[in-house]
Amino acid sequence: MRQYKKEETKAVEKYICNKCGKEILEEDVFSVDKRWNYFSNKDNEVHHFDLCEKCYDELIATFQIPIEIE
């Protein structure tokens, strides 16, 4: 008889925008996963966040150099 260990999986249940707190339903999600280098003030920390499209647009509107769009 085989017995298997139940392993918990990390499946996304829903997305929530880190900036406005809104649940992101049908629109696309801007997801960031950033591991900081040793010479930064965040030495080897990993930061994760998600933005809805509206908050992403607000963020890139503040850039001094516009993003490249293809």
PQR file with spaces between the fields and no chain letter, atoms N, CA, C, O and H, PARSE charges and radii, in Angstrom:
ATOM       1  N    MET     1       0.839   -1.166    0.000 -0.4000 1.5000
ATOM       2  CA   MET     1       0.000    0.000    0.000 -0.0000 2.0000
ATOM       3  C    MET     1       0.889    1.236    0.000  0.5500 1.7000
ATOM       4  O    MET     1       1.874    1.310    0.735 -0.5500 1.4000
ATOM       5  N    ARG     2       0.537    2.178   -0.812 -0.4000 1.5000
ATOM       6  CA   ARG     2       1.298    3.419   -0.873 -0.0000 2.0000
ATOM       7  C    ARG     2       0.558    4.517   -0.136  0.5500 1.7000
ATOM       8  O    ARG     2      -0.652    4.687   -0.284 -0.5500 1.4000
ATOM       9  H    ARG     2      -0.263    2.118   -1.409  0.4000 1.0000
ATOM      10  N    GLN     3       1.286    5.231    0.633 -0.4000 1.5000
ATOM      11  CA   GLN     3       0.727    6.384    1.314 -0.0000 2.0000
ATOM      12  C    GLN     3       1.494    7.615    0.848  0.5500 1.7000
ATOM      13  O    GLN     3       2.725    7.625    0.813 -0.5500 1.4000
ATOM      14  H    GLN     3       2.269    5.093    0.753  0.4000 1.0000
ATOM      15  N    TYR     4       0.754    8.628    0.500 -0.4000 1.5000
ATOM      16  CA   TYR     4       1.377    9.825   -0.015 -0.0000 2.0000
ATOM      17  C    TYR     4       1.202   10.988    0.951  0.5500 1.7000
ATOM      18  O    TYR     4       0.160   11.157    1.585 -0.5500 1.4000
ATOM      19  H    TYR     4      -0.245    8.620    0.529  0.4000 1.0000
ATOM      20  N    LYS     5       2.231   11.756    1.035 -0.4000 1.5000
ATOM      21  CA   LYS     5       2.195   12.941    1.867 -0.0000 2.0000
ATOM      22  C    LYS     5       1.502   14.054    1.085  0.5500 1.7000
ATOM      23  O    LYS     5       1.822   14.298   -0.078 -0.5500 1.4000
ATOM      24  H    LYS     5       3.077   11.619    0.520  0.4000 1.0000
ATOM      25  N    LYS     6       0.556   14.722    1.731 -0.4000 1.5000
ATOM      26  CA   LYS     6      -0.114   15.856    1.101 -0.0000 2.0000
ATOM      27  C    LYS     6       0.805   17.063    1.183  0.5500 1.7000
ATOM      28  O    LYS     6       1.232   17.465    2.265 -0.5500 1.4000
ATOM      29  H    LYS     6       0.296   14.523    2.676  0.4000 1.0000
ATOM      30  N    GLU     7       1.099   17.631    0.033 -0.4000 1.5000
ATOM      31  CA   GLU     7       1.932   18.814    0.020 -0.0000 2.0000
ATOM      32  C    GLU     7       1.072   20.027   -0.336  0.5500 1.7000
ATOM      33  O    GLU     7       0.234   19.985   -1.237 -0.5500 1.4000
ATOM      34  H    GLU     7       0.752   17.305   -0.846  0.4000 1.0000
ATOM      35  N    GLU     8       1.309   21.077    0.386 -0.4000 1.5000
ATOM      36  CA   GLU     8       0.569   22.301    0.142 -0.0000 2.0000
ATOM      37  C    GLU     8       1.147   22.990   -1.091  0.5500 1.7000
ATOM      38  O    GLU     8       2.360   23.161   -1.208 -0.5500 1.4000
ATOM      39  H    GLU     8       1.990   21.111    1.118  0.4000 1.0000
ATOM      40  N    THR     9       0.269   23.381   -2.001 -0.4000 1.5000
ATOM      41  CA   THR     9       0.729   24.096   -3.187 -0.0000 2.0000
ATOM      42  C    THR     9       0.439   25.575   -3.019  0.5500 1.7000
ATOM      43  O    THR     9      -0.472   25.969   -2.292 -0.5500 1.4000
ATOM      44  H    THR     9      -0.717   23.242   -1.905  0.4000 1.0000
ATOM      45  N    LYS    10       1.209   26.363   -3.687 -0.4000 1.5000
ATOM      46  CA   LYS    10       1.051   27.811   -3.600 -0.0000 2.0000
ATOM      47  C    LYS    10       0.357   28.291   -4.868  0.5500 1.7000
ATOM      48  O    LYS    10       1.003   28.793   -5.787 -0.5500 1.4000
ATOM      49  H    LYS    10       1.949   26.043   -4.279  0.4000 1.0000
ATOM      50  N    ALA    11      -0.953   28.134   -4.909 -0.4000 1.5000
ATOM      51  CA   ALA    11      -1.741   28.543   -6.063 -0.0000 2.0000
ATOM      52  C    ALA    11      -2.413   29.881   -5.763  0.5500 1.7000
ATOM      53  O    ALA    11      -2.899   30.106   -4.655 -0.5500 1.4000
ATOM      54  H    ALA    11      -1.477   27.726   -4.162  0.4000 1.0000
ATOM      55  N    VAL    12      -2.436   30.761   -6.757 -0.4000 1.5000
ATOM      56  CA   VAL    12      -3.043   32.073   -6.571 -0.0000 2.0000
ATOM      57  C    VAL    12      -4.558   31.941   -6.507  0.5500 1.7000
ATOM      58  O    VAL    12      -5.183   31.400   -7.419 -0.5500 1.4000
ATOM      59  H    VAL    12      -2.041   30.578   -7.657  0.4000 1.0000
ATOM      60  N    GLU    13      -5.134   32.434   -5.434 -0.4000 1.5000
ATOM      61  CA   GLU    13      -6.589   32.421   -5.271 -0.0000 2.0000
ATOM      62  C    GLU    13      -7.195   33.686   -5.869  0.5500 1.7000
ATOM      63  O    GLU    13      -8.231   33.639   -6.533 -0.5500 1.4000
ATOM      64  H    GLU    13      -4.625   32.874   -4.693  0.4000 1.0000
ATOM      65  N    LYS    14      -6.530   34.825   -5.623 -0.4000 1.5000
ATOM      66  CA   LYS    14      -6.968   36.087   -6.194 -0.0000 2.0000
ATOM      67  C    LYS    14      -5.825   37.081   -6.108  0.5500 1.7000
ATOM      68  O    LYS    14      -4.878   36.903   -5.342 -0.5500 1.4000
ATOM      69  H    LYS    14      -5.688   34.863   -5.083  0.4000 1.0000
ATOM      70  N    TYR    15      -5.933   38.126   -6.905 -0.4000 1.5000
ATOM      71  CA   TYR    15      -4.945   39.201   -6.885 -0.0000 2.0000
ATOM      72  C    TYR    15      -5.569   40.434   -6.254  0.5500 1.7000
ATOM      73  O    TYR    15      -6.728   40.758   -6.512 -0.5500 1.4000
ATOM      74  H    TYR    15      -6.702   38.271   -7.527  0.4000 1.0000
ATOM      75  N    ILE    16      -4.791   41.116   -5.426 -0.4000 1.5000
ATOM      76  CA   ILE    16      -5.221   42.372   -4.821 -0.0000 2.0000
ATOM      77  C    ILE    16      -4.128   43.390   -5.097  0.5500 1.7000
ATOM      78  O    ILE    16      -2.948   43.123   -4.871 -0.5500 1.4000
ATOM      79  H    ILE    16      -3.849   40.853   -5.217  0.4000 1.0000
ATOM      80  N    CYS    17      -4.527   44.564   -5.589 -0.4000 1.5000
ATOM      81  CA   CYS    17      -3.570   45.612   -5.912 -0.0000 2.0000
ATOM      82  C    CYS    17      -2.936   46.132   -4.623  0.5500 1.7000
ATOM      83  O    CYS    17      -3.639   46.514   -3.687 -0.5500 1.4000
ATOM      84  H    CYS    17      -5.485   44.781   -5.773  0.4000 1.0000
ATOM      85  N    ASN    18      -1.603   46.143   -4.582 -0.4000 1.5000
ATOM      86  CA   ASN    18      -0.904   46.627   -3.396 -0.0000 2.0000
ATOM      87  C    ASN    18      -1.084   48.126   -3.183  0.5500 1.7000
ATOM      88  O    ASN    18      -0.982   48.598   -2.051 -0.5500 1.4000
ATOM      89  H    ASN    18      -1.032   45.832   -5.343  0.4000 1.0000
ATOM      90  N    LYS    19      -1.349   48.887   -4.248 -0.4000 1.5000
ATOM      91  CA   LYS    19      -1.458   50.343   -4.114 -0.0000 2.0000
ATOM      92  C    LYS    19      -2.852   50.770   -3.656  0.5500 1.7000
ATOM      93  O    LYS    19      -2.979   51.518   -2.686 -0.5500 1.4000
ATOM      94  H    LYS    19      -1.431   48.504   -5.168  0.4000 1.0000
ATOM      95  N    CYS    20      -3.901   50.303   -4.342 -0.4000 1.5000
ATOM      96  CA   CYS    20      -5.254   50.774   -4.019 -0.0000 2.0000
ATOM      97  C    CYS    20      -6.066   49.774   -3.198  0.5500 1.7000
ATOM      98  O    CYS    20      -7.106   50.138   -2.648 -0.5500 1.4000
ATOM      99  H    CYS    20      -3.798   49.696   -5.130  0.4000 1.0000
ATOM     100  N    GLY    21      -5.616   48.529   -3.105 -0.4000 1.5000
ATOM     101  CA   GLY    21      -6.317   47.525   -2.308 -0.0000 2.0000
ATOM     102  C    GLY    21      -7.477   46.858   -3.014  0.5500 1.7000
ATOM     103  O    GLY    21      -8.165   46.022   -2.429 -0.5500 1.4000
ATOM     104  H    GLY    21      -4.771   48.234   -3.551  0.4000 1.0000
ATOM     105  N    LYS    22      -7.704   47.224   -4.281 -0.4000 1.5000
ATOM     106  CA   LYS    22      -8.826   46.664   -5.037 -0.0000 2.0000
ATOM     107  C    LYS    22      -8.503   45.238   -5.486  0.5500 1.7000
ATOM     108  O    LYS    22      -7.367   44.939   -5.855 -0.5500 1.4000
ATOM     109  H    LYS    22      -7.145   47.903   -4.756  0.4000 1.0000
ATOM     110  N    GLU    23      -9.511   44.360   -5.452 -0.4000 1.5000
ATOM     111  CA   GLU    23      -9.340   43.022   -5.998 -0.0000 2.0000
ATOM     112  C    GLU    23      -9.288   43.138   -7.516  0.5500 1.7000
ATOM     113  O    GLU    23     -10.125   43.806   -8.123 -0.5500 1.4000
ATOM     114  H    GLU    23     -10.434   44.603   -5.153  0.4000 1.0000
ATOM     115  N    ILE    24      -8.318   42.495   -8.117 -0.4000 1.5000
ATOM     116  CA   ILE    24      -8.131   42.571   -9.565 -0.0000 2.0000
ATOM     117  C    ILE    24      -8.845   41.372  -10.175  0.5500 1.7000
ATOM     118  O    ILE    24      -8.436   40.228   -9.978 -0.5500 1.4000
ATOM     119  H    ILE    24      -7.638   41.952   -7.625  0.4000 1.0000
ATOM     120  N    LEU    25      -9.912   41.643  -10.914 -0.4000 1.5000
ATOM     121  CA   LEU    25     -10.757   40.571  -11.427 -0.0000 2.0000
ATOM     122  C    LEU    25     -10.421   40.189  -12.859  0.5500 1.7000
ATOM     123  O    LEU    25      -9.747   39.184  -13.086 -0.5500 1.4000
ATOM     124  H    LEU    25     -10.244   42.573  -11.073  0.4000 1.0000
ATOM     125  N    GLU    26     -10.876   40.968  -13.823 -0.4000 1.5000
ATOM     126  CA   GLU    26     -10.756   40.555  -15.214 -0.0000 2.0000
ATOM     127  C    GLU    26      -9.626   41.244  -15.956  0.5500 1.7000
ATOM     128  O    GLU    26      -9.269   40.832  -17.059 -0.5500 1.4000
ATOM     129  H    GLU    26     -11.423   41.784  -13.638  0.4000 1.0000
ATOM     130  N    GLU    27      -9.066   42.273  -15.375 -0.4000 1.5000
ATOM     131  CA   GLU    27      -7.988   42.965  -16.060 -0.0000 2.0000
ATOM     132  C    GLU    27      -6.656   42.275  -15.816  0.5500 1.7000
ATOM     133  O    GLU    27      -6.549   41.378  -14.979 -0.5500 1.4000
ATOM     134  H    GLU    27      -9.356   42.608  -14.479  0.4000 1.0000
ATOM     135  N    ASP    28      -5.661   42.699  -16.545 -0.4000 1.5000
ATOM     136  CA   ASP    28      -4.335   42.131  -16.392 -0.0000 2.0000
ATOM     137  C    ASP    28      -3.687   42.638  -15.102  0.5500 1.7000
ATOM     138  O    ASP    28      -4.103   43.658  -14.551 -0.5500 1.4000
ATOM     139  H    ASP    28      -5.747   43.427  -17.225  0.4000 1.0000
ATOM     140  N    VAL    29      -2.686   41.933  -14.635 -0.4000 1.5000
ATOM     141  CA   VAL    29      -1.997   42.267  -13.386 -0.0000 2.0000
ATOM     142  C    VAL    29      -0.534   42.566  -13.699  0.5500 1.7000
ATOM     143  O    VAL    29       0.104   41.828  -14.449 -0.5500 1.4000
ATOM     144  H    VAL    29      -2.349   41.105  -15.083  0.4000 1.0000
ATOM     145  N    PHE    30       0.000   43.644  -13.129 -0.4000 1.5000
ATOM     146  CA   PHE    30       1.423   43.939  -13.224 -0.0000 2.0000
ATOM     147  C    PHE    30       2.064   43.393  -11.963  0.5500 1.7000
ATOM     148  O    PHE    30       1.845   43.921  -10.873 -0.5500 1.4000
ATOM     149  H    PHE    30      -0.518   44.244  -12.520  0.4000 1.0000
ATOM     150  N    SER    31       2.864   42.325  -12.104 -0.4000 1.5000
ATOM     151  CA   SER    31       3.482   41.662  -10.956 -0.0000 2.0000
ATOM     152  C    SER    31       4.982   41.902  -10.956  0.5500 1.7000
ATOM     153  O    SER    31       5.638   41.811  -11.994 -0.5500 1.4000
ATOM     154  H    SER    31       3.042   41.896  -12.989  0.4000 1.0000
ATOM     155  N    VAL    32       5.516   42.208   -9.781 -0.4000 1.5000
ATOM     156  CA   VAL    32       6.940   42.440   -9.626 -0.0000 2.0000
ATOM     157  C    VAL    32       7.479   41.480   -8.570  0.5500 1.7000
ATOM     158  O    VAL    32       6.914   41.339   -7.486 -0.5500 1.4000
ATOM     159  H    VAL    32       4.983   42.281   -8.938  0.4000 1.0000
ATOM     160  N    ASP    33       8.584   40.828   -8.914 -0.4000 1.5000
ATOM     161  CA   ASP    33       9.336   39.999   -7.985 -0.0000 2.0000
ATOM     162  C    ASP    33      10.787   40.455   -8.113  0.5500 1.7000
ATOM     163  O    ASP    33      11.425   40.215   -9.138 -0.5500 1.4000
ATOM     164  H    ASP    33       9.043   40.943   -9.794  0.4000 1.0000
ATOM     165  N    LYS    34      11.302   41.102   -7.092 -0.4000 1.5000
ATOM     166  CA   LYS    34      12.639   41.700   -7.157 -0.0000 2.0000
ATOM     167  C    LYS    34      13.499   41.232   -5.995  0.5500 1.7000
ATOM     168  O    LYS    34      13.153   41.433   -4.831 -0.5500 1.4000
ATOM     169  H    LYS    34      10.783   41.296   -6.260  0.4000 1.0000
ATOM     170  N    ARG    35      14.630   40.602   -6.323 -0.4000 1.5000
ATOM     171  CA   ARG    35      15.633   40.263   -5.310 -0.0000 2.0000
ATOM     172  C    ARG    35      16.706   41.333   -5.373  0.5500 1.7000
ATOM     173  O    ARG    35      17.332   41.542   -6.412 -0.5500 1.4000
ATOM     174  H    ARG    35      14.911   40.438   -7.268  0.4000 1.0000
ATOM     175  N    TRP    36      16.913   42.012   -4.246 -0.4000 1.5000
ATOM     176  CA   TRP    36      17.881   43.104   -4.181 -0.0000 2.0000
ATOM     177  C    TRP    36      19.292   42.563   -4.030  0.5500 1.7000
ATOM     178  O    TRP    36      19.509   41.551   -3.364 -0.5500 1.4000
ATOM     179  H    TRP    36      16.404   41.843   -3.402  0.4000 1.0000
ATOM     180  N    ASN    37      20.242   43.231   -4.645 -0.4000 1.5000
ATOM     181  CA   ASN    37      21.650   42.823   -4.626 -0.0000 2.0000
ATOM     182  C    ASN    37      22.300   43.123   -3.278  0.5500 1.7000
ATOM     183  O    ASN    37      21.759   43.849   -2.444 -0.5500 1.4000
ATOM     184  H    ASN    37      20.066   44.053   -5.187  0.4000 1.0000
ATOM     185  N    TYR    38      23.463   42.546   -3.102 -0.4000 1.5000
ATOM     186  CA   TYR    38      24.199   42.691   -1.841 -0.0000 2.0000
ATOM     187  C    TYR    38      24.614   44.124   -1.546  0.5500 1.7000
ATOM     188  O    TYR    38      24.751   44.496   -0.380 -0.5500 1.4000
ATOM     189  H    TYR    38      23.903   41.956   -3.780  0.4000 1.0000
ATOM     190  N    PHE    39      24.814   44.925   -2.563 -0.4000 1.5000
ATOM     191  CA   PHE    39      25.307   46.277   -2.333 -0.0000 2.0000
ATOM     192  C    PHE    39      24.182   47.303   -2.197  0.5500 1.7000
ATOM     193  O    PHE    39      24.445   48.505   -2.185 -0.5500 1.4000
ATOM     194  H    PHE    39      24.703   44.624   -3.510  0.4000 1.0000
ATOM     195  N    SER    40      22.958   46.853   -2.097 -0.4000 1.5000
ATOM     196  CA   SER    40      21.834   47.759   -1.870 -0.0000 2.0000
ATOM     197  C    SER    40      21.560   47.849   -0.370  0.5500 1.7000
ATOM     198  O    SER    40      22.142   47.110    0.424 -0.5500 1.4000
ATOM     199  H    SER    40      22.744   45.876   -2.107  0.4000 1.0000
ATOM     200  N    ASN    41      20.679   48.751    0.001 -0.4000 1.5000
ATOM     201  CA   ASN    41      20.268   48.850    1.410 -0.0000 2.0000
ATOM     202  C    ASN    41      19.284   47.746    1.796  0.5500 1.7000
ATOM     203  O    ASN    41      18.923   47.613    2.966 -0.5500 1.4000
ATOM     204  H    ASN    41      20.206   49.351   -0.643  0.4000 1.0000
ATOM     205  N    LYS    42      18.854   46.960    0.817 -0.4000 1.5000
ATOM     206  CA   LYS    42      17.897   45.870    1.052 -0.0000 2.0000
ATOM     207  C    LYS    42      18.578   44.518    0.810  0.5500 1.7000
ATOM     208  O    LYS    42      17.957   43.589    0.294 -0.5500 1.4000
ATOM     209  H    LYS    42      19.148   47.068   -0.132  0.4000 1.0000
ATOM     210  N    ASP    43      19.809   44.420    1.173 -0.4000 1.5000
ATOM     211  CA   ASP    43      20.680   43.283    0.949 -0.0000 2.0000
ATOM     212  C    ASP    43      19.972   41.934    0.909  0.5500 1.7000
ATOM     213  O    ASP    43      19.586   41.397    1.947 -0.5500 1.4000
ATOM     214  H    ASP    43      20.313   45.174    1.593  0.4000 1.0000
ATOM     215  N    ASN    44      19.803   41.391   -0.290 -0.4000 1.5000
ATOM     216  CA   ASN    44      19.234   40.063   -0.553 -0.0000 2.0000
ATOM     217  C    ASN    44      17.768   39.898   -0.156  0.5500 1.7000
ATOM     218  O    ASN    44      17.276   38.771   -0.113 -0.5500 1.4000
ATOM     219  H    ASN    44      20.116   41.827   -1.134  0.4000 1.0000
ATOM     220  N    GLU    45      17.064   40.980    0.132 -0.4000 1.5000
ATOM     221  CA   GLU    45      15.622   40.886    0.371 -0.0000 2.0000
ATOM     222  C    GLU    45      14.914   40.634   -0.955  0.5500 1.7000
ATOM     223  O    GLU    45      15.389   41.044   -2.015 -0.5500 1.4000
ATOM     224  H    GLU    45      17.463   41.896    0.097  0.4000 1.0000
ATOM     225  N    VAL    46      13.767   39.950   -0.879 -0.4000 1.5000
ATOM     226  CA   VAL    46      12.940   39.742   -2.066 -0.0000 2.0000
ATOM     227  C    VAL    46      11.620   40.467   -1.838  0.5500 1.7000
ATOM     228  O    VAL    46      10.924   40.216   -0.854 -0.5500 1.4000
ATOM     229  H    VAL    46      13.381   39.618   -0.018  0.4000 1.0000
ATOM     230  N    HIS    47      11.287   41.364   -2.749 -0.4000 1.5000
ATOM     231  CA   HIS    47      10.040   42.128   -2.665 -0.0000 2.0000
ATOM     232  C    HIS    47       9.092   41.647   -3.754  0.5500 1.7000
ATOM     233  O    HIS    47       9.505   41.449   -4.897 -0.5500 1.4000
ATOM     234  H    HIS    47      11.853   41.568   -3.548  0.4000 1.0000
ATOM     235  N    HIS    48       7.815   41.458   -3.402 -0.4000 1.5000
ATOM     236  CA   HIS    48       6.773   41.040   -4.333 -0.0000 2.0000
ATOM     237  C    HIS    48       5.622   42.028   -4.215  0.5500 1.7000
ATOM     238  O    HIS    48       5.219   42.389   -3.109 -0.5500 1.4000
ATOM     239  H    HIS    48       7.480   41.619   -2.474  0.4000 1.0000
ATOM     240  N    PHE    49       5.090   42.469   -5.361 -0.4000 1.5000
ATOM     241  CA   PHE    49       3.858   43.247   -5.326 -0.0000 2.0000
ATOM     242  C    PHE    49       3.134   43.164   -6.651  0.5500 1.7000
ATOM     243  O    PHE    49       3.724   42.849   -7.685 -0.5500 1.4000
ATOM     244  H    PHE    49       5.417   42.176   -6.259  0.4000 1.0000
ATOM     245  N    ASP    50       1.828   43.455   -6.601 -0.4000 1.5000
ATOM     246  CA   ASP    50       0.959   43.427   -7.774 -0.0000 2.0000
ATOM     247  C    ASP    50       0.225   44.759   -7.873  0.5500 1.7000
ATOM     248  O    ASP    50      -0.172   45.340   -6.863 -0.5500 1.4000
ATOM     249  H    ASP    50       1.349   43.710   -5.761  0.4000 1.0000
ATOM     250  N    LEU    51       0.050   45.236   -9.108 -0.4000 1.5000
ATOM     251  CA   LEU    51      -0.696   46.466   -9.348 -0.0000 2.0000
ATOM     252  C    LEU    51      -1.786   46.215  -10.375  0.5500 1.7000
ATOM     253  O    LEU    51      -1.597   45.450  -11.321 -0.5500 1.4000
ATOM     254  H    LEU    51       0.373   44.764   -9.929  0.4000 1.0000
ATOM     255  N    CYS    52      -2.935   46.870  -10.181 -0.4000 1.5000
ATOM     256  CA   CYS    52      -3.974   46.852  -11.194 -0.0000 2.0000
ATOM     257  C    CYS    52      -3.541   47.787  -12.333  0.5500 1.7000
ATOM     258  O    CYS    52      -2.571   48.530  -12.184 -0.5500 1.4000
ATOM     259  H    CYS    52      -3.088   47.491   -9.413  0.4000 1.0000
ATOM     260  N    GLU    53      -4.237   47.756  -13.442 -0.4000 1.5000
ATOM     261  CA   GLU    53      -3.843   48.561  -14.596 -0.0000 2.0000
ATOM     262  C    GLU    53      -3.912   50.059  -14.308  0.5500 1.7000
ATOM     263  O    GLU    53      -3.054   50.815  -14.762 -0.5500 1.4000
ATOM     264  H    GLU    53      -5.025   47.152  -13.564  0.4000 1.0000
ATOM     265  N    LYS    54      -4.915   50.490  -13.565 -0.4000 1.5000
ATOM     266  CA   LYS    54      -5.061   51.913  -13.238 -0.0000 2.0000
ATOM     267  C    LYS    54      -3.864   52.399  -12.413  0.5500 1.7000
ATOM     268  O    LYS    54      -3.298   53.454  -12.701 -0.5500 1.4000
ATOM     269  H    LYS    54      -5.613   49.876  -13.196  0.4000 1.0000
ATOM     270  N    CYS    55      -3.485   51.642  -11.404 -0.4000 1.5000
ATOM     271  CA   CYS    55      -2.353   52.036  -10.557 -0.0000 2.0000
ATOM     272  C    CYS    55      -1.037   51.956  -11.319  0.5500 1.7000
ATOM     273  O    CYS    55      -0.137   52.761  -11.080 -0.5500 1.4000
ATOM     274  H    CYS    55      -3.944   50.786  -11.170  0.4000 1.0000
ATOM     275  N    TYR    56      -0.913   51.002  -12.224 -0.4000 1.5000
ATOM     276  CA   TYR    56       0.268   50.922  -13.075 -0.0000 2.0000
ATOM     277  C    TYR    56       0.372   52.181  -13.938  0.5500 1.7000
ATOM     278  O    TYR    56       1.445   52.773  -14.052 -0.5500 1.4000
ATOM     279  H    TYR    56      -1.644   50.348  -12.418  0.4000 1.0000
ATOM     280  N    ASP    57      -0.751   52.587  -14.545 -0.4000 1.5000
ATOM     281  CA   ASP    57      -0.763   53.800  -15.372 -0.0000 2.0000
ATOM     282  C    ASP    57      -0.383   55.027  -14.556  0.5500 1.7000
ATOM     283  O    ASP    57       0.346   55.893  -15.038 -0.5500 1.4000
ATOM     284  H    ASP    57      -1.622   52.106  -14.453  0.4000 1.0000
ATOM     285  N    GLU    58      -0.872   55.108  -13.326 -0.4000 1.5000
ATOM     286  CA   GLU    58      -0.524   56.238  -12.453 -0.0000 2.0000
ATOM     287  C    GLU    58       0.971   56.223  -12.122  0.5500 1.7000
ATOM     288  O    GLU    58       1.607   57.276  -12.063 -0.5500 1.4000
ATOM     289  H    GLU    58      -1.465   54.404  -12.934  0.4000 1.0000
ATOM     290  N    LEU    59       1.523   55.043  -11.908 -0.4000 1.5000
ATOM     291  CA   LEU    59       2.943   54.922  -11.591 -0.0000 2.0000
ATOM     292  C    LEU    59       3.810   55.379  -12.763  0.5500 1.7000
ATOM     293  O    LEU    59       4.704   56.207  -12.588 -0.5500 1.4000
ATOM     294  H    LEU    59       1.007   54.188  -11.956  0.4000 1.0000
ATOM     295  N    ILE    60       3.550   54.844  -13.949 -0.4000 1.5000
ATOM     296  CA   ILE    60       4.417   55.179  -15.082 -0.0000 2.0000
ATOM     297  C    ILE    60       4.242   56.623  -15.533  0.5500 1.7000
ATOM     298  O    ILE    60       5.120   57.170  -16.200 -0.5500 1.4000
ATOM     299  H    ILE    60       2.824   54.171  -14.090  0.4000 1.0000
ATOM     300  N    ALA    61       3.126   57.246  -15.182 -0.4000 1.5000
ATOM     301  CA   ALA    61       2.923   58.657  -15.514 -0.0000 2.0000
ATOM     302  C    ALA    61       3.895   59.550  -14.751  0.5500 1.7000
ATOM     303  O    ALA    61       4.110   60.696  -15.145 -0.5500 1.4000
ATOM     304  H    ALA    61       2.412   56.801  -14.641  0.4000 1.0000
ATOM     305  N    THR    62       4.481   59.052  -13.675 -0.4000 1.5000
ATOM     306  CA   THR    62       5.427   59.838  -12.870 -0.0000 2.0000
ATOM     307  C    THR    62       6.865   59.702  -13.370  0.5500 1.7000
ATOM     308  O    THR    62       7.746   60.397  -12.866 -0.5500 1.4000
ATOM     309  H    THR    62       4.306   58.121  -13.355  0.4000 1.0000
ATOM     310  N    PHE    63       7.126   58.839  -14.333 -0.4000 1.5000
ATOM     311  CA   PHE    63       8.489   58.600  -14.824 -0.0000 2.0000
ATOM     312  C    PHE    63       9.011   59.811  -15.588  0.5500 1.7000
ATOM     313  O    PHE    63       8.287   60.404  -16.387 -0.5500 1.4000
ATOM     314  H    PHE    63       6.410   58.274  -14.742  0.4000 1.0000
ATOM     315  N    GLN    64      10.258   60.176  -15.345 -0.4000 1.5000
ATOM     316  CA   GLN    64      10.915   61.250  -16.091 -0.0000 2.0000
ATOM     317  C    GLN    64      11.188   60.833  -17.539  0.5500 1.7000
ATOM     318  O    GLN    64      11.093   61.647  -18.457 -0.5500 1.4000
ATOM     319  H    GLN    64      10.846   59.694  -14.696  0.4000 1.0000
ATOM     320  N    ILE    65      11.522   59.576  -17.725 -0.4000 1.5000
ATOM     321  CA   ILE    65      11.756   59.015  -19.060 -0.0000 2.0000
ATOM     322  C    ILE    65      10.629   58.043  -19.339  0.5500 1.7000
ATOM     323  O    ILE    65      10.466   57.072  -18.600 -0.5500 1.4000
ATOM     324  H    ILE    65      11.598   58.915  -16.979  0.4000 1.0000
ATOM     325  N    PRO    66       9.840   58.273  -20.390 -0.5600 1.5000
ATOM     326  CA   PRO    66       8.703   57.382  -20.677  0.2800 2.0000
ATOM     327  C    PRO    66       9.154   55.947  -20.942  0.5500 1.7000
ATOM     328  O    PRO    66      10.268   55.701  -21.406 -0.5500 1.4000
ATOM     329  N    ILE    67       8.265   55.015  -20.638 -0.4000 1.5000
ATOM     330  CA   ILE    67       8.551   53.618  -20.910 -0.0000 2.0000
ATOM     331  C    ILE    67       8.538   53.380  -22.421  0.5500 1.7000
ATOM     332  O    ILE    67       7.928   54.136  -23.177 -0.5500 1.4000
ATOM     333  H    ILE    67       7.360   55.215  -20.261  0.4000 1.0000
ATOM     334  N    GLU    68       9.215   52.328  -22.839 -0.4000 1.5000
ATOM     335  CA   GLU    68       9.190   51.949  -24.253 -0.0000 2.0000
ATOM     336  C    GLU    68       8.000   51.027  -24.482  0.5500 1.7000
ATOM     337  O    GLU    68       7.803   50.060  -23.745 -0.5500 1.4000
ATOM     338  H    GLU    68       9.711   51.714  -22.224  0.4000 1.0000
ATOM     339  N    ILE    69       7.218   51.326  -25.494 -0.4000 1.5000
ATOM     340  CA   ILE    69       6.042   50.516  -25.827 -0.0000 2.0000
ATOM     341  C    ILE    69       6.222   49.974  -27.227  0.5500 1.7000
ATOM     342  O    ILE    69       6.533   50.722  -28.154 -0.5500 1.4000
ATOM     343  H    ILE    69       7.378   52.111  -26.093  0.4000 1.0000
ATOM     344  N    GLU    70       6.029   48.680  -27.382 -0.4000 1.5000
ATOM     345  CA   GLU    70       6.134   48.049  -28.703 -0.0000 2.0000
ATOM     346  C    GLU    70       4.768   47.732  -29.232  0.5500 1.7000
ATOM     347  O    GLU    70       4.641   47.195  -30.333 -0.5500 1.4000
ATOM     348  H    GLU    70       5.776   48.073  -26.629  0.4000 1.0000
